[in-house]
Amino acid sequence: MNNFRRTAIASIINLTLLGAGNAYADDNSVLEKRIRELEKRLQQLDKAGALPSAPVTAITTVVTPEVEKLNRKVNTLERKVELQEEVTAGSFQKLPVFDVGENGFRITSSDKKHQVRIRGAAQVDGHFFSEDGANKSTDRFETKQARIWLEGYVFKNIFYKIMPDFAASGNILPDAYIDYAYDPAVSLLVGKFKPALSLERLQGDSDGTFLERAFPTYLASNRDVGIQLHGAFAKPGYTAETVPGPIDAKNFITYQLEVDNGSGDDGSPNYDSKDTDDDKEFVGRLFAHPFQHTGYSWLEGLGLGIAGTVGDPNKQALKAQATPLGRTTYLDYTNTYKIGGTASAAPTAEGDRHRIYPQAYWYAGPFGAMAEYVLSTQQLSGTTKAGSNVNVKQDNKAWQILASYVVTGEDNSFGAIKPIQNFDPLKGKWGALQLAARWSELDIDNSTFTVIDPSKSASKAIAWTIGANWYLNAYALVRADYEQVSFDGGAGTLAKVTDRPTEQVFATRFQLSF
């Protein structure tokens, strides 16, 4: 009986100390000392085993308090270990989750209510012009973009984006907005963002089919500051997806209703610029994927929409128009008539202005197409060559159509194309290759030349472009485009206006966007 008791007590003590000893070394040393004392007592009990039962009972009575005291000590240590494990587990649960992959660098809270994503884009271009003579543009290399930005959300549905551009001259902040996307049907976007107007403008700055956008884009504002109500609806039987920001190319039907300062054709206010009048511009857009979830896969990628603006600018400066790829100016509103040897002031936009933008795209497997038309009407206030002040109505028109095909078999997309195989030539993997062609025209209203010199600004520009895009992986891309632009007017003299020489330019870009 005594041997069994001694063995049981020793086993309990040793197992307990083995489990808790590592975490509490100081307490362990004290217990070891106590164990040695108990072992001596147990040896004495072993010798006393031959004695009558009465002495044994007495010895048992002596040992019990020691064992009980030690058990209490062990139980206390076990509880401390349990509490420490609970604290440690709780701390690990509160740690943020770090993720680096195809979606860039992301930090997400453990409860997934908050996230910050670090992104970046760099574009380095080369432009080479083939025409000769005084009108030849300069061959050049340039850093088109150098952006590092933050985007993410707080409390699940308050999204944000802050994106400066370090390659642009001056203090340029293309995007800085907050989007309260509480429900897919109703979201509120405030800040600086792309107005919901030109389809190609709304496409990601790194996702376009060509290096530069076509003529219709430049009759819309580049960026503006304002507030937008937007939302999306799913086809009956499906659930709409929350898509924050100024463009939604995923849902069945989307809408945008916007009020902004009205920055004008191709205008983009810097972050420190302020509106100078009370007149605002109203923007509306409706876009749909009518064949989404119909089972016709070759039609599900068809999108149709219409957008428009209504505004009333007050003496707003007019931005010059440039060719899509070469970015050489062919329409300059500062080229006014000279009166008494002095050029008159540049005309301004003053009075009613509105635009209408029917638009569409279609993506089916490797095939893609986009079409866009714009009619832009505004009032110009300027001075004629006779020196009189006039207001003229200007109706400008532009359109484009483009088609592309991914010859390596990947799905074409309004966004970026993801190669099936990343570029790895030693393993026979070459990424994805997309070929594309585009035709685009811009027609400037003849009334414009009532207040500017037609020998220095063209009234019409026609551009055709071919291009190839080599996607090395989901991040890296090499583009190569050739474009030819012909003009009506823009050269000669007032007495004899001639056509500006045709522009021919080859351009290439290495792009990294993550």
N, C-alpha and C positions, 0 to 999 in steps of 0.2 A: 504493500500500500504506500509506504513512504517512498520507495523507488519510483512508482508511477507518478506520485505527486511531484517529486523532485524533477523528473524528466519533463512533465507537462509545464511546470513553471519555467524551467530553463528554456524550453522551446518557445514559449510565448514571448519571453523577454528577448531572446535572440532574434526571432522573426520580426518583432516590432521594431527593435533597434536597427535591424538591417534595412527596413523600409524607410525609416525617418532619419537615419543617421547622417546621410549626405547633406541634407538641408540644414541640420542643426548640430554642427560639430561640437560646440561648447557644451550643449546639454548632453550630448552623447558621452563625452569624457566623464561627466559627472555620473551618468548611469553605469558606465563601465566600472567605475570605482565601487559603486553600490553592488554591482553584480559580483565582483570579486569577494566582497564581504559576505554576500548571500551564499556564494559557493563554499566558503569556509563553514558557514552554518549548516549547509547541506551535508558537507563531509561529516560534521559532528552528528547530524541526524542519522547518517548512514551507520555510524558506529553505534548509535543508540538504538538501532533497529532490533538488537537482540534483547533489549530490556523489556520489562513488562509493559502492558498496554497503558497503564496509567501515566508513566513518564512520557510516553509518546504523545499522549494527549496534551500534556503540559508543554512539550516542545512545539507541537502544532500551534498551540495558542500563542507562543512567543513569535513564531514565524509569520503568522497571518498579518499582523499590522505592517510588517516590512513589505510583504507582497502587495497588500492593498495600496500602500503608499506609492510603490513603484508602478502599479497599474494605473493609478491616477496620473502619474507623471507621463506615462506612455500615452494615455488617452488624450492628455493635453497636447502632446506633440503631434499626435495624429490629426487633431482638430486644426492645429496651426498649418499643417501640411495641406489639408483640405481647403482651408481659407486661402492659402497662397496659390493653390492651383486654380481656384475660382477667380481670383484677381488676375492671374496671368492669362487665363482663357478670355476674360472680359477685355483685357488690354489688346490681345491679338484680334478680337472681333472688331475693335474700333480702328484698327490700322487701315489706311487707305490702300487701294489696289492700284499698282503700277502696271501699265500695259504698253508694250512697244511692238508694233506690227504694221500691217497694211493700212491701218487707220491712224498712223502716226504715233505720237507719244501722248498717252492719256493717264490722268490721275483721277480715280473715282473713289468717292467715299464708300465705306463699308456697307452703308445702307442704300447705296446707289441713288441717293437724292441729289448729289452734287458731282460735277465733273468739270475738269479743265483739260483742254486738248491743245497741244502746242503744234502748230503747223508752219510750213514755210514754202516759198516758191522762188526760184531764180531762173531768169530767162536771159540768155546772151545771144544777140542777133548779129548777123552780117548782111549788109545790103550792097548790091553791086548793079550799077546802071550801065546800059549798053549804048544809049544815045550819045551823040557828040555835040560839040558846040557850046555856046554860052548858056543854054538851058539845061545842060547836063547836071544832074545832082551829084553830090559827092559820095563816092564809095565809102563805106564806114562800117565799123564794128561798134556796138553799143550794148550796154546793160539795160535791157528793157524793163525788167522787174527784179527787185530784191526785197522780198517780203517775209517777215516773221510775224505770225499773229496768234492770238489766243481766241478760242471759242469753246463753248460748253454750255452748262446749265447749272442753276441753283434751285433747290427745292423742286426738282423734277421738270418743271414746266416753264421756268423763266430762262430763256436762252439768250446768249450774248455773243458778240463778235467784235474784236478790236484788231484792225489790220492796217498798220502803217506801210508805206512803200519807200524804201531808202534809196531806190534808183532814180526816182522822180526829183526834179529840181523843186526847191521850196519845201514848205511844210505840207506834205501830202498825206492825207489819211483817207484812203478810198472808202473803207467801211468802218463804221462804229455804231452799232445798234443793239437794242434790247428787244426781244420778242417774247411777249407773254402768251405762250401757246398752251392755254389752259385746256382747250378743247379743239379737235381738228376743225370743227365747223366755224369757230370764231377765235381768232388770234389777233393780238395788237402789236404792231411793229413800230418802233419809234427810233429816230436817230438818223444817221447818214447811210444810204443804201442805194441800190440801183432802182430807179422808178420802174413800175410794172408796165412797160411799154414795148420796146423793141425785143423781139424773141431772141435774136442773136446776142443782143447786149446782155440779156438775162442769163445766157449760158456762162458757165464758169470761165474765168479769165485764163485758165490753163487747159480748158476742155474744148476749145473751138476746133473746127476742121482745118482752118488756115491760120497763118501767123497773125493776120489782122482781119477785122470784120468788114462787111460790105457796106455800100453806100447807105442803105436804109437806117443802119444803126446810128449814123452820125447826124441824123435829123431828130434824134431823141437825146434827152439829157443823159450824160454819162453816169453821174451820181447826183443826188439831191438830199436835202435835209427836210424831214417831214414826219408824218404819222400815217400809218396804213392799217386798215382793217382787212384781214384776209382769212380765208378758210377753204375747206375742201369737203366734198361729199363723196361717199362711195356708192357704187352701184348697189341697188337693193339686194340684200342678202350678204353683203360684205361690210367690212369695217374700214373706215377712212384712216389713213396713216398720218400722224403728226409730222409735218415737214416745216421746221422753222426757217425764217429768212424770206427774202423777196421772191423766190422762185420755187414752184412745186411742179415737178414733172412726173409725179408718181400716181396721183389720185385721179378718180373718174371725172370729177368736175371741180375746178378751182376758180376762185374769184379774188380780186384785189380792188379795194376802194381807198384812195390815197389823197392826201392834201400835203403839198410841199411848197417850197419857196419858188420853184420854177427857175431852173438854172439855164434854160435855153438850149439850142442845138449843140450837142456834144459838150455841154457845160458840166463842170464838176467843181463845186466850191471847195476850197481848202478848209481845214478844220477850224481855222481862226477867222474865216470870213463871215460876215453878217449880212442878212438881207437888208436892202435899203428902202423898201416900200411895203405897203400893206397888202399889195396884190399877191394872191397865191394862185397856184395851179392845181387843178383837180384832175386826177388820173383814175381811170377804171379799166379793168381787164377781166375777161372771161375766157377760160380755156378748158377744153374737154378732150378725153380719150374715149370716143363713142363706142369703140369695139373692145374695150377692156373687159376681160372675163367672159368673152363670148365663145371661146374655144377656137376662134379663127386666129391662130398665132401670127399669121402674116399680116393681120390688120390691127392687132392689139397695140402696136407701137405707133399708130396714127394719132396725131394730136392736131386739133383745130381750135383757133381762137381769134379774138378780136380785142384790140385795146385802143384807147384814145385819151386825149387830154383837152381841157378847156382852161384858158388862162387869159390874163389881161396885163401883160408886162408894161412897165412904165419906164421908157427910155433905157431899155436893156441893150447892152452891147451885143453885137453879133459876132460869133466866132467864125473864123475862116474855115473853109472846107478843104480837105486834103485827099489825095489818092489813097486807096485802101492799104496797099502794100508799101509803096515807096514813101508815103506820108509827105508828099510834096504839095504845097499849096497851089490850088488852081482857081479858087474863089476867095478874094480878099476884100472885105467890105471897107477897108481903109483906102482902097484905090479909087478915090473919088475924083470928080472933075475939078480942074483948076480954074479959078476965077481971079482974073488979074494977076496970074502967076502964082497964086496961092491955092493949095488944095482945100476944098471945103471939108467940113467936119464929116466924119463917118456917119452913115445912117444908123438909126437905132430901131429896135422893135418897140412899138407903142400902140396899144389898142388890142383889139380882140385877136387871140391866137388859138388855133385848135389843130389837132392832129388825129388821124385815123390810121390804125395799123392792123389790117387783116394778116394772119400769119398761120403757118402750118409746118409740121414736120412729120416724117414717116420713117420708122426704123423697123426692119424686118430681117432678122438674121444678120448677115454681113452687110446688107444694103442699108443706106441712109440717104435721106433727102430733106431739104429745108427750103421753104419759099416764104417771102415776106414782101409786102407792098406798103408804101406810106404816102399819104397826101398831107402835106403840112402847109397850113394857111396862116399868115401873119401880116400885120400892117407895118410898113416901113416909113419912117419919118426921115427925110433927107433933103438934099439940095440938088437941083438940076444943073446942067451945064450952063443954063442961062442965068443961074443965080437965084432962082425962086425956090422957096420952101414948099415941099409937097408931101402928101401922104399917099403911098401906093400900096395896093394889095398884092402880096407875093404868094403864089401857089407853087410850091416845090413838090416834085414827085420823085420817088426812087423805088427801085425794086431789085430783087435778087432771086436767083434759084441756084441751088447747089446740089450735087449728088456725090456720094462717096461709097466706096466698097472696100471691105477688109479682105484682102486676098488670102490671108492665112487662116480664115475661117472663123475668127472670133465674132461675137455679136457686136454690131454697130450700136451706137448709143448717143443720146443727147449729152451725156457726161463723158468721162474718160473711158477709153477702151482698155480692158485688162487682158494682157497676153496669156494664152494657154501655157506657153513655155517662156520663161525668162531668158534673156540673152545670155548664152553660154556657148561660144563657138567651138570650144574644145570638145563639147559633148554634142555638137551638131544642133544646137538650139539657137534660134535667131530672133526670137521675139515675135511681134505682130507688125504687119505692114498694111497701111491704109492708103488708097489712091483716091483723089478727089478732083472735081472740076466745078467752076462757078462762073456765072454770068451776072453782071450787075450794072445798073444804069442810074444816073442822077440827072434830072432835068430842072434847071433853075428858071424860074418865071422870067420872061423877057422884061416885065415891068421893073425888075430889079435894076436894070441898066439905065433906068431913068435917073438914078442917083449914084451909080458907080460906072467906071470906065470899062466898056466891053473889050477893049484891046488889052486889058490887064487881068481880066477874070473871065473864065470860060462859062458858057451858058449850059453846056452839057458835057457829061463825061461817061464813057462806056468802057467797062473793064471786063476782061476775061482772065481767069486764073486757073492754073493747074497746080496740084500739089501732091506730095507724098509725106506720110507720117510714119516714122519707124519707132514703135514702142518697144524699148529695151526691156522694160518691166513696168510694174504698176506706177512707178515714180518717175522714171527717166524716159525722155522722148527727144527724138531728133526730127525736125521739120525741114522741108525744102519746098519752096513755092516759086513759080514764075508767073508774072503778071504783065499784061500789056493794056495800057489805057490810052484811048483816043479822045480828042476834045473837039467841041465846036466853039470857035472864038478863043479869046484869051491871048492873042498875039497881034502884031501889026500896029497900026495907028488908028486913031479915031476916024480918019478919012477912009481907011481901008483896013478893016478888021480881018485878020486871018486866023487860021486854027493853030492852036498851041501844038508843038511837036509831040508826037506819040511817045508816051513813057514806057520803057521796057526795063523791068527790074527782076533780078533773081535775088532771093533772100533765103537765109537758112537760120535755124534757131536750135540751140541745145537748151533743153528745159528740164528742170528738176522740181517736182511738186509733190509734197508729202503731207 
